[in-house]
Amino acid sequence: MTASQRRRFDPETALRPAIHALPGYQGVEDLATVAAEYGVDPASVIKLDGNENPYGPAPKVLEVLRQGFPVHQYPDAEQRKLRRALGLHLGVDPASVVVGAGSDELIELLFRLFVDTGDRIVTASPTFGMYGFDGHLHGAEVVDVPLNDDWSFDTEAFLAAAASARAVFIPSPNNPTGALMPESLIDQVLATGALLVVDEAYIEFAHRESLAKRAAGEPGLVVLRTFSKWGGIAGLRIGYGVMAPAIVNLILRAKQPYNVGIAAEMAALATLEDVAVLDDRACVIAGERDRMGKALRALGWIEPSPSEANFLLCRVTRFNGRDVRDALRRRGVFVRYFDTPRLRDHIRFSMGTPDQNTQVLAAFESVARELEVAK
């Protein structure tokens, strides 16, 4: 065979059709990179753009991580000890619990198990982008039923779409709006026969009980939870799901065997030994969310949406949303801006500590003065 006859692999022509037009997932920008761009000291930044916990991990987590762990050994492929601890924490059978490298991994595994090319999945925008990302990745038809202007569900249209769907993905509280899924809608979606995945990443900050116990005995309901927000260990990437044992067994068959590292599992176990500390912090964060909402509304140019999460989505009524984000960044306050049609006049930011939040309010007041002059 001559050189001219030799066939060569071409990644572009070999690429699966579903991937050709796949937009990359837009995560939170790197703190050091953004700080350098805006000329601020990274150590002084009040970072509120990732919905992270300003207090960090529970004290027992830090103790455990300092003690060290056998990094030369593989972890338990089925996370049995952690699943037992989670079962006790939630009041469910450990057979109904599965652990993943962040709840993002569990979302992808649910697609891998139940959603084939051409199948329909339903979301309600604005929402967490990972559902649509994984849907397109797996060649699914992603049907978006936009929320109403007040961020409530268009119930009739949503149920009509769900009736022909393989799966429905809803965060409750919703990210980025902070609103809870109506309890009546849960039963209505389940009645369609679609798999309902309720992502409760922020439930510890809400005035509502988790659906975890119900999911343990309801074949059509999956509840996803995370240690990232309430637990303050987002960087270790560990989450979990509660669902019928039959689905757990399927996930255990389909997942990578050593998907959760030893450090993450040990940190999660230590987190569950410090629940009281974390619950107290969650109460403070929820209180700060309500305080900040009132204070920002009083400024006259920011309209925070009611939220049951650890963040606020705010409509900017007098200025440009991107300009507000940039002006805050120059002051060392990092908030999230979404360059999408319905959110271009909004910013989203999570709660810091009470002292940080007071500084953030002062920064908003300063930004208003700067942007008024620039008009």
N, C-alpha and C positions, 0 to 999 in steps of 0.2 A: 504494500500500500504506500503510495507516494504521499508527500506532505500535503499536496493539494487535495487528495482524496480523503484524508483523515477527518473524521467527524469530531467536533468539539462541543462540549456541553455549553449551552447558552442559557443562563439563568432567566433571562427575560422571556424567552419563548417557552421555557419549561414551567414557568410560574403558573400556579393554579389561577383560573380565570377570576375567582372571587377575590384574589389578592391584588389584582392589577389596579383597581381604583380604591383600595383600602386606605383611608386617611389614618395617619399615625395618631395614637392617643396622646393628647396634650396634658402632661402631668405638671406638677408645680415646678416652677423654674428654680434652678440652683441658687441658694442664698448667696454664696460667695461671688458668683458670676453677676448677679443682679446688683449686689452691693458695690462691686467694682464699677459697673456701668453708671451707677448714680452717685458715685463718689462718697459713699458712707462706710463707716467702720462696721464690718460684719458682726463684731462683738456687741455693738450697741443696737442692732436691729431688733425691733419688736416684730416678730414673724407671725403673721396672722393669716397667711394665704393658703395653708394646707390643712386647716381644721384639726390641727394637732393639739395635744394637751399641754398647756403652758407649764404645768407642774412636773412633767416628766413621769418616770415610773414610780411605783410604790417603793417605800424604803426597803422592803424585803427583797425586791427584785435586785436592787443595787448590791445588797449584801450577798445574795446568791451568785451574782455575776463576778463579784470580787473574789469569791472563794475558788473559782475555776471549775472546769469540767473536763471530762475525757474527750477532747477533740479528736483523738486518734481512733475513736470508735464510731461506728455508724449508730444513729439513733434508732429507737423502736419504730419500725416502718408503719405501725398502726397506732402509735401514740396512746397506748392503752392506759397508762397512768394518768395522763392529762384528760382523756375522755371520761375516766371514772370521776376525776375531780370536777369536771364540768357537769357531769350528770348530777352530782351532789349539789353543786352550786345552783343549778337550774331546776332541780327537782324532777329530773327525767331519767329514764333508763339510759346508761352509757351506750347501749346499742343503738340509740337514736342520735348519737353525736358523732361527727366526723371533723377532723382538724385539717387545715390547709395552710399553705404558705401565704397567708393573707386570705381574706374572703374572695379576693380577685381570682385566686386559683380555683376556688370552689365554683365560682361563676363559670369559668372556662370548662371545668369538669362536667357541670350540668349540661352545657352545650354539647360536649363530647358524647355524653350518654344519650341525650334525648332529642337533639336538634340536628336534622339532616339537611343537606343541600336542598333549597327550595322551601323548607318549612317556614312557617310564619311565627315570628315572636312579636310581642307587643310591648311598647314602652309609652311613657307619657312625658313629653319634654316641657320645660327643661328638666333634665334628670341626670343621673350619674352616667358618664359617657362609656363606661366599660361594657354595659349591656349591648349597646349598638356596635361597639368595636368588636366584641366577640361574635355577635350575630353576623356581621359582614365577614369576619374571619372564617366562619364556618359555612358561608354561602347561604345563610338564611335570608328570608325576606323580612326586613325590619320595618314594622308598621308603627309609626309614631302617631299617637293621638294627643295633640297638644293640650296642655292644661289651659283652663280659662284664664282671663286676664288677672283674676284674683288668686291664681294658682290652685283653684279647685279643679276637680275632675269633670270632664265632659262625660258624665256617666253613661248616657245612651250610646254615644259613639265608641266609648271605651269597651263597653260590653259587647257591642256589635263586632268590634275587631277581635276581641278575645274569643268569641264563639267559634272562630275558624283558626285559632292559634294553637301551636304546640306548647308554648310557654309564655308567661307574662312576668315581667320583671318590674318591681316597684320598690324603691327605697322608702322606708317609713321610720323616722322622719325623712322627708325627701331632701336630696342634695341636688340643687343648691337652694331650694326655697325654704326648707325647714318645716314644711307642713306634714302632718300625719295622714296616712291613708284612711279614709272613712271605714269604720268597722263594718258597716252595712255592705260596702263594696267587696269586702273579702269573701263573704258568703256568695255574692252574686258571681264573682269570677270563678270560684271553685265549682259552682253549678254548671259552668260551661264545659268542664272536663279538661281545661288547660291546666298545666302545671303552674302554680302561682309561687313565685319566688319573692319573698318579702325581705328586703335587705335592712336589717335593724342596726346598722353601724352606729347610730346615734341614740339608740333607745334609752340609754342610761340617763340622758339629759331631759327626757320627755315625761309628761304627766300621763303616762299610759303604761299598762303592763305589757310585757313582751308576749308575743304569740308562740314562744318556744314550746310551752307545754302542749299547746294545741297541735303544733307541727309534729310532735313526737308520735301522735296517733292519727294523723290526717294524711293519707297517701298523696293527696294533691297539693300539699302545702310544704314549702321549704322555707325555713328562717335562717338567715345568715347573720352572724355576729362577728365582732372583731375585738382584738386587744389594743388596737391602734389609738382609738379616741379616748374612751374611758380609762383604759389601762396604761396609756402613755408610752407604749413601746412600738410605735409605728415603724421604726427603723429595723426591727427584728422580723417583720413580716409574718404575722401569725393571726389567723382567724379560725372560725369554726362555724359549723352548720348544725341545725337540729331538724330532723326529718324522720320519716318512717324508716325503720331498720332495713327494709328491703332496698331503699335508695342508698343508705349508708353502705351496705354490702356491695352495691354496684360501683360506688365511688372508690371503695377500697380496692376493687378489681382493676379500675381504669386509671388510677392515679400513679404517679411515679412513686417508687417504694420509700425513698428517704426524703420526702418532700419538705419536712419540717426539721430544721437543724436542732442540735442539742441545746444550744444557747437559747433559742427561741422557746423551746418547750420548757426548759427550766425557768425562764422568766415568766412564762404563762402560769406555771404551777405556783410560783412565788406570788404572782399577782392575786391569785385566788385565796392566798393566805392573808391578804391585806385589803380585803373587800371594804371594810369599814372606812379606812383611810380614803380609798378611791371614791366611795359613795359620798363622803363629806366633800371632797373636792368637786364632784359632779354637781352637788347642790350649790356650791359657791359659784361655779361656772354658769349654771342656769340662772342664778340670781343676778349675776353680772350681765348676762344676756338681756334680761328684762330691764335692768338699770340703763344699759347702753341704748336699748331701743327707745326708751322714753327720752333720754338726753339728746339723742341724735334727732329725733322727731321735733324736739323743741328748737333745733337750729333753723328750721324752716325750709331747708333745701334738700333734706334727706328723708326718704320714706321707707323705714324698715318694715319688711313683711313679718307678720307673726311667725315665730319660730319655736319649735320644740327640740331643736338641736343645740350644738355648742357654737353656733355661728348665726350671723344675720345676713340676709340678702337685702340690700338697700337700693332703692331707686334714687338716682341723682336727678333732681328736677330743674336745677338752675345751671349746671355746668355739664361738660362732657365727661362721661364716665372714665374714659382712658386718661383724660387730663387730671382727674381727681386721683386716680391710682398713681400716676407719675409724680404728682406733687407730694403725695404721702410718702412715696419711696424716697424722694429727696430729703424727707424728714426722718428717714429711718423706720418708717412704718410700712410693712409689706402686706398688701391686701390682694385679693384675686379679682381679675377682670376677665370677662368672657366675651370674646369678639364674635358674638352670634347675634342675629337680628333682634331677638326678643330681650337680650341681656346687655346690649351695648350701652344702655343708660343705667346700668347697675354695677355695683361692686359687692363682693362678698368677703366677709372677714370673720375669723373665729375669735373667741374670747381669750384675752390674756389674763394675767393676774389683775386684781383690783387696781394696783398701782399702775400697771401698764395700761389698763383701760382708761384711767384718768389722763395719762399722757396722750393716748389716742384721741380722746375728745378734744384736748388742746390742739392737737395736730389738725383735726378737722376744722376747727375755728380758724387756725392760721391759714389753711388751704383756701378757705372761703375768701379771706381778705386778699390773698395773692391772686386768685382767679378773678375776683371782681375788678381789680386794678388792670388785669390783662385783657378784660373785655373790650 
